[in-house]
Amino acid sequence: MRIAVFGANGLTGRLLTEQALAAGHETAAVTRRPAGFPITHGRLSLVEADVHDAQAVNRAVEGADVVLSTLGVPYTRKPVNIYSDGIRNVATAMSRHGVKRLVVVSSSATEPHHHADGGFLMNRVLQPLITATIGKTTYSDMRRMEELVRGSDLDWTIMRPSGLFDAPGVTRYELHEDQAPGIFTSRADLAASLLEQATDVRFVRRAVAVTTSDGAPTLFQLLRREAFKTR
Ligand SMILES: NC(=O)c1ccc[n+]([C@@H]2O[C@H](COP(=O)([O-])OP(=O)(O)OC[C@H]3O[C@@H](n4cnc5c(N)ncnc54)[C@H](OP(=O)(O)O)[C@@H]3O)[C@@H](O)[C@H]2O)c1
């Protein structure tokens, strides 16, 4: 199978690229910065593309059987459009080339809800605060992306992780339709869950929450490492 990975140079994207290659797939890593890409492999091709550039996206999608996206930007108070504009260009290119399977990363925060594992701090303080302030523009654009994907005639799946953290390997992650009780997802598990969708039709035309329990940090550790990280 030939897989095109958008966001391949990101933290999750690199793991996904490695996992796809290890699983025997031809993998096209799509990045704005191919020169700095750290993975080399006989079945890997590097494709330079900014997702706002429709022609470059078109070239990146051509020949793929499946498109997986881990595109993202850090929290910002400025308007965000990478998720919606980027995936619009990807979906248009897929339709043009007859590619049907699309799996995108969104977030559990696009649909804020009570997390059974969240406690007062997560459910009553952090989630409302982050979704109304530093995460507001990101989650608005993720919702636009979700709407666009749902309105397409592609075989789509929307993956919704919670707080991302780095872990040494893939664990027994959980998948739940729409929402999950957990509040953490390791990037290795997120990557594995995306790759799983490439060959599994169970969640076609569905949103799926993906969560990790094994090795998850405390809420305080996660916040310190991820939510206020600047790059
Ligand atoms: N942090 C959390 O707790 C959390 C929670 C839920 C969901 N998420 C979502 O999970 C996903 C993965 O997160 P992550 O931390 O692994 O992401 P990340 O390291 O920030 O990687 C995102 C990648 O997107 C690519 N990108 C950004 N703008 C682009 C553009 N205009 N054109 C082409 N590529 C572009 C970048 O690749 P290049 O450098 O190659 O351009 C970047 O490496 C993101 O969608 C994030 O929003 C995060």
The ligand as an ORCA input file, in Angstrom:
! r2SCAN-3c Opt
* xyz 0 1
  N      -0.691     18.770     21.833
  C      -1.826     18.197     22.215
  O      -2.061     17.948     23.411
  C      -2.875     17.830     21.171
  C      -4.099     17.348     21.604
  C      -5.039     16.944     20.639
  C      -4.728     17.022     19.293
  N      -3.516     17.511     18.885
  C      -3.232     17.511     17.443
  O      -2.437     16.365     17.141
  C      -1.731     16.569     15.906
  C      -0.293     16.109     16.043
  O       0.363     16.879     17.045
  P       1.963     16.966     17.067
  O       2.344     17.607     18.363
  O       2.572     15.664     16.684
  O       2.173     18.003     15.860
  P       3.458     18.855     15.450
  O       4.714     18.249     15.991
  O       3.181     20.291     15.728
  O       3.467     18.600     13.862
  C       2.575     19.205     13.009
  C       3.232     19.260     11.639
  O       2.315     19.946     10.748
  C       3.099     20.444      9.680
  N       2.589     21.686      9.144
  C       2.214     22.807      9.823
  N       1.830     23.757      8.946
  C       1.965     23.221      7.696
  C       1.733     23.689      6.389
  N       1.267     24.936      6.159
  N       1.983     22.867      5.345
  C       2.468     21.610      5.541
  N       2.710     21.099      6.769
  C       2.469     21.891      7.829
  C       4.490     20.707     10.217
  O       5.343     20.027      9.348
  P       6.541     20.756      8.520
  O       7.495     21.193      9.556
  O       7.029     19.672      7.664
  O       5.980     21.870      7.731
  C       4.505     20.089     11.594
  O       5.645     19.309     11.769
  C      -1.907     18.056     15.584
  O      -2.965     18.180     14.641
  C      -2.370     18.644     16.901
  O      -3.154     19.804     16.709
  C      -2.586     17.912     19.804
*
